[in-house]
């Protein structure tokens, strides 16, 4: 009985010591938990203030990146188009002098008169009268492009074959001309010589 009584006292004493220490453990745990909560709260608060500008900067940089990619795409498209135009220009570069000769940027009346005389000489046509009319016509089509034209007249004699050859060379020359009126008459010559007179137009684009 005495032994059992001693054992009970020892157990009660041990329990009382543990229970006496428990509040201390609880206080320490509470302090640590409070410290952790406060630390996490501080981290979250400061993190929000620190991260928010960073997030704004990232969003701004992403937008700038998208804009730059769009600009780069547009530039690449323009470079592609310029390259294509350069290739097309290279293809027609040799033909440009002929195109410019077809419709020159100036009237070049003296040159046209000389060309007509050269064609007449090559086709055995004898020119009796050659002159340009001091008339300018102004035209403007629906597209807004402008061109000018002036008239010229040619009179001469030759055989029918020579006149046909002269007209063919005239309308097929490099410079664009049109025959507006043409008249052919017999002459007193019985050798088949005919008299002709024509009025045409030549064009230029200033």
Secondary structure by P-SEA (a helix, b strand, c coil): caaaaaaaaaaaaaaaaaaaaaaaaaaaaaaaaaaaaaaaaaaaaaaaaaaaaaaaaaaaaaaaaaaaaaaaaaaaaaaaaaaaaaaaaaaaccaaaaaaaacccccaaaaaaaaaaaaaaaacccccbbbbbcbbbbbbccccbbbbbbbbbbbbbbcaaaaaaaaaaaaaccccccccbbbbbbcccccbbbbbbbcbbbbbcc
